Amino acid sequence: MANTYTISDLAKEFDLTTRAIRFYEDMGLLQPERTGAAGRNRVYSARDRTRLRLTLRAKRLGLSLTEAKEIIDLYDSPRDTGVQLRKFLDVLVVHRKQLEEQMADLQANLEEVREHEEEARSLLAKVEKQIDS
């Protein structure tokens, strides 16, 4: 029998809340089997576990859940590694460019803060010199 997991199992393994896992389910990233009265119990497959792991990896890379889902869904389609890799590469290129732009903005902001910091130190030194006089 294939490995199955409860929502609590996955929450514990990946250090997530059950609410987060249900959110990923609502986004279509996970598709657990429903069992029990009125389908209240979720049974996650090894496939769901892998999809959750890939989703969290994509989040760490800074991808949106929509981007993550598009890439992960490619692995459910007929195997064409070229299509999957091209899509993944396209998303990564766009994301890298966004990060580079953010880094440039942060560098400019940091330089401006340094300039203001230097100016404030200079003014403070003048004020303290006047007080000591």
C-alpha positions as CSV (number, residue, x, y, z in Angstrom):
1,M,0.0,0.0,0.0
2,A,1.3,3.5,-0.9
3,N,2.3,5.9,1.8
4,T,-0.5,8.2,3.0
5,Y,-0.4,11.1,5.3
6,T,-2.9,13.1,7.4
7,I,-3.0,16.8,7.4
8,S,-1.3,16.7,10.9
9,D,1.5,14.5,9.6
10,L,2.3,17.0,6.8
11,A,1.9,20.0,9.1
12,K,4.4,18.5,11.6
13,E,6.9,17.3,8.9
14,F,7.0,20.7,7.1
15,D,6.5,22.9,10.2
16,L,3.3,24.4,8.8
17,T,-0.2,25.0,10.2
18,T,-3.0,22.9,9.1
19,R,-4.6,26.1,7.9
20,A,-1.7,26.7,5.5
21,I,-2.0,23.2,4.1
22,R,-5.8,23.7,3.6
23,F,-4.9,27.0,1.8
24,Y,-2.6,25.1,-0.6
25,E,-5.4,22.7,-1.2
26,D,-7.8,25.5,-2.0
27,M,-5.2,26.9,-4.5
28,G,-5.2,23.5,-6.2
29,L,-1.7,22.6,-5.2
30,L,-2.8,19.6,-3.2
31,Q,-5.6,17.2,-3.9
32,P,-6.2,14.8,-1.0
33,E,-8.6,12.0,-1.0
34,R,-11.6,12.6,1.2
35,T,-12.8,9.9,3.6
36,G,-15.1,9.5,6.6
37,A,-18.4,11.0,7.2
38,A,-19.2,13.7,4.7
39,G,-15.6,13.5,3.5
40,R,-14.3,15.4,6.5
41,N,-11.0,13.5,6.7
42,R,-8.2,14.3,4.3
43,V,-5.8,11.6,3.2
44,Y,-2.7,12.9,1.4
45,S,-0.7,10.8,-1.0
46,A,3.0,10.6,-1.6
47,R,2.2,12.8,-4.7
48,D,0.6,15.5,-2.4
49,R,3.6,15.3,-0.1
50,T,6.0,15.9,-3.0
51,R,3.8,18.7,-4.4
52,L,3.9,20.3,-0.9
53,R,7.7,20.0,-0.7
54,L,8.0,21.6,-4.2
55,T,5.6,24.4,-3.3
56,L,7.6,25.3,-0.2
57,R,10.8,25.2,-2.3
58,A,9.2,27.6,-4.8
59,K,8.2,29.9,-2.0
60,R,11.7,29.9,-0.7
61,L,12.9,31.0,-4.2
62,G,10.3,33.8,-4.0
63,L,7.9,32.5,-6.6
64,S,4.2,33.2,-6.3
65,L,1.9,30.3,-5.6
66,T,0.5,30.7,-9.0
67,E,3.9,30.4,-10.6
68,A,4.6,27.4,-8.3
69,K,1.4,25.7,-9.4
70,E,2.1,26.3,-13.1
71,I,5.5,24.6,-12.8
72,I,4.4,21.8,-10.5
73,D,1.4,21.0,-12.7
74,L,3.7,20.5,-15.6
75,Y,5.0,17.4,-13.8
76,D,1.5,15.9,-13.9
77,S,1.2,16.3,-17.7
78,P,2.7,13.8,-20.1
79,R,6.5,13.7,-19.5
80,D,8.2,16.3,-21.7
81,T,11.2,17.4,-19.7
82,G,12.0,20.1,-22.2
83,V,8.7,21.9,-21.7
84,Q,9.0,21.6,-17.9
85,L,12.5,23.0,-17.9
86,R,11.8,25.8,-20.3
87,K,8.9,26.9,-18.2
88,F,10.9,26.7,-15.0
89,L,13.8,28.6,-16.6
90,D,11.5,31.3,-17.9
91,V,10.0,31.8,-14.4
92,L,13.5,31.8,-12.8
93,V,14.8,34.4,-15.3
94,V,11.9,36.7,-14.6
95,H,12.3,36.2,-10.9
96,R,16.0,36.8,-10.9
97,K,15.5,40.1,-12.8
98,Q,13.0,41.2,-10.2
99,L,15.4,40.3,-7.4
100,E,18.2,42.2,-9.2
101,E,16.0,45.3,-9.5
102,Q,15.1,45.1,-5.8
103,M,18.7,44.7,-4.9
104,A,19.7,47.8,-6.9
105,D,16.9,49.7,-5.2
106,L,18.1,48.5,-1.8
107,Q,21.7,49.5,-2.6
108,A,20.5,53.0,-3.6
109,N,18.5,53.3,-0.5
110,L,21.3,52.1,1.7
111,E,23.7,54.6,0.1
112,E,21.2,57.4,0.8
113,V,20.8,56.2,4.4
114,R,24.6,56.3,4.8
115,E,24.8,59.9,3.4
116,H,22.1,61.0,5.9
117,E,23.8,59.2,8.7
118,E,27.1,60.9,7.9
119,E,25.4,64.3,7.6
120,A,23.6,63.8,11.0
121,R,26.9,62.8,12.7
122,S,28.6,65.9,11.3
123,L,25.7,68.1,12.5
124,L,25.7,66.4,15.9
125,A,29.4,67.0,16.3
126,K,28.9,70.7,15.6
127,V,26.1,70.9,18.1
128,E,28.1,69.1,20.8
129,K,31.1,71.3,20.0
130,Q,28.9,74.4,20.6
131,I,27.6,73.0,23.9
132,D,31.1,72.3,25.1
133,S,32.3,75.8,24.2
